[in-house]
Amino acid sequence: MTHVRIFPYSKTAMQSGRAGQGQWTMTIVSWEASYQDALMGWQASAAPFCTKNLTFASLEEAVAFAKAKNWTYDVEAPKGDHVHSKQYGSHFRADKPLY
């Protein structure tokens, strides 16, 4: 049976904007058993979709798609943003610790 993981879109370290926030990504965790390639010793699988990600506009759409395909799924909760106040003057505060 196919098992998928549904999680919120996460930007790469090279992205600074907020485009894509609110989108959800679905990735296939297990499609069928993988096997070891006899020639090179690599892990291989006959499933063509193990390396593909599906993107949905909402969590409800992703869950509905998984249910329509009779796939089991796990939903990961979104992580909170860590926004720090960055001001030039804070470098010269009197109470700034010296390290």
Summary of the structure (lengths in Angstrom):
residues: 99
radius of gyration: 20.8
end to end distance: 54.7
largest distance: 65.5
contacts: 172
relative contact order: 0.25
helix: 15%
strand: 25%
